[in-house]
């Protein structure tokens, strides 16, 4: 029996494991690789008494084979073994499982060996003869870390399940809301058209128009809510089609032009023949969000201006939505496009409209920002890769 093995035996007899110190059940599987049979027998016996499941290997090649067939939770590896030394075993074990805790055992307490062992991936170094109490304490410390990882993974699984459930519930709720809102909007449109044929129903016409505008905004909010989640998860694909940009802006402006009777109107500066490959549905939604804000904040008697042109030698589509009235202070602009960001004044509410605009523009490889303009107090500038 080697001196190291004698010391291990002596220490294990002098310091037998106490019953009250025994770890709980469900302990890890430990790979014990050492060419010294007495070391394997002694260390293995103590570990098994503590409730650990121990897999033994007599050389480096056997250690890798055992680990491949029965992945361990922790490994005790001797550095000096035949066929394949401990350094190579540690390296291969870490390639198999980077999170596997590996404790190196060595009868040569050499500084260069320690450094080399850590370089190949060892997590700890124990010099022989092994003091069993110290070895057990280190194993227990790694076990606590392993259990913490396991608990964290379980919590992450539960969180993923809750996120999936929330997404499915939100999608179902949004679908039902959208159906109801669409039906209501269609009926209000019919009532609006019928009332417009009567000269004495101006108040009812205005009430129906106001209700339709409110419904249109609610439908947009529901759509934003659904698509924001899909854009964040990169699940919403940008479907680019050759799109007449001028017609897109003109149609969006006409829809919002009736929202305010006290402004000069919505003007357009764009070549109506301008065609770019964009996702027309996403960009139309961006325009509606920006025009909703513009009609809300434009000054009385003021105007809203839409502009589009190509920049960067035709590689970038520039679109702007601008309005007169109070501008957005510079200190309010930074968080304007964040999730639940707050608008430019104290009366504004938190929402996701501008956050959706940012995600939709970024999905096009572009951006959106508030820029200074000499003519208009507020100007939202969109730049999209085309």
C-alpha positions, 0 to 999 in steps of 0.5 A, a space after each residue: 500500500 502506498 504512503 498516500 493510501 495509508 494516510 487516507 485510510 488512517 484519516 478515514 478511520 480517525 475521522 469517520 463520518 458522523 450520522 448527523 453530517 450525512 447529506 440529504 438524499 438525491 446526491 450527485 453521481 461522482 466519477 472517481 478516476 485513479 490508478 491506485 486501487 487502494 485510493 479508489 477503494 478508500 475514497 469510494 467507500 467514504 463517499 458511498 457511505 455519505 450516499 453518493 453514487 460512485 463510478 470508478 475508472 482505473 485509467 484515463 481512457 476508462 474515465 472518458 468511456 465511463 463519463 460518456 456512458 454515464 455522465 457524472 455530476 462531479 469528477 475526481 481525477 488523478 493527474 498521473 494515470 496510464 493510457 491517458 493522463 489527468 490533464 487530457 481527461 480533464 480537457 475532454 470532460 470539459 468538452 463533454 460538459 463545460 459545467 461539470 465540476 472537476 477536482 484534480 487529485 495529485 501526489 505531486 504538489 507542484 505549482 506548474 501542475 496546478 496551473 496547467 490543471 486549471 488551464 485545461 479546465 479543473 475547478 479545484 486541486 487537492 494534493 495527496 494525501 487526501 484529508 477526507 473531511 476537506 474533500 467532503 466539504 469541497 464536494 458538498 460546496 460543489 453540490 450546493 452549487 449544482 443544486 442552485 443551478 438545478 433550481 435556477 433551471 427549474 425556475 427558468 422552465 416555470 418562467 418560460 411556461 408562464 410566458 408561453 401561457 401569458 402569450 397564448 392568453 394575450 393572443 386569444 384575448 386580442 383575437 376576441 377583442 379585435 373581432 368585436 371591435 371590427 364588427 362594431 366598426 363596420 356597423 358604425 361605418 354603416 350608420 355613419 353612411 346612412 346618417 350623412 344622407 340626412 341633412 338634419 342629423 349632423 350631431 349624430 354624424 359627428 358622434 358616429 365619426 368620433 366613435 369610429 375614430 376611437 374604435 380605429 385607435 383601439 384596433 390599432 392598440 390591439 394590433 400593436 400589443 400582438 405584434 410587439 411581442 412577435 417583433 421582440 421574439 423575431 417571430 414576425 417576418 417583414 414581408 417586403 413588396 414593391 409599394 407606392 410610398 406616396 399612395 401609402 402616405 396619402 391614404 393614411 393622411 386622408 384617414 386622419 384628416 377628419 380627426 380634427 376640424 380646427 386645423 389647416 389639414 394634412 399636407 403631403 410632399 412626395 413623388 406619387 410614383 416613388 416605389 420601394 420594397 417595404 412591408 406596407 402593412 407594418 409601415 402603414 401601422 407606423 404611420 397611423 401611430 405617428 398620425 394619431 400622435 400628430 392629430 392629438 398634439 397639433 396646434 389649433 389652426 396648425 397643420 401636419 406634414 408628411 414627406 418621403 424621399 430616397 436618401 443615400 443614393 437610393 438605399 434609404 427611404 426617408 419618411 417624416 411626420 411633422 406637426 406644428 404646436 408644442 415640441 418635445 423637450 430634448 430631455 423627454 426624447 431619450 425614453 420616448 421609444 422605450 416600452 411603456 415610454 411617456 410622451 412629450 408633455 405632462 398630460 401624455 400617457 404611457 403607451 406602446 405605440 412609439 415602441 412598436 414604431 421603433 421595432 417595426 423600423 428596426 425590423 426593416 434595418 432602419 430607425 426612427 427618431 425625433 429631429 429638430 426642424 425650423 418649420 415644425 415643432 415636432 418631426 418624427 424621422 423614419 429611415 428604412 433600408 430599401 
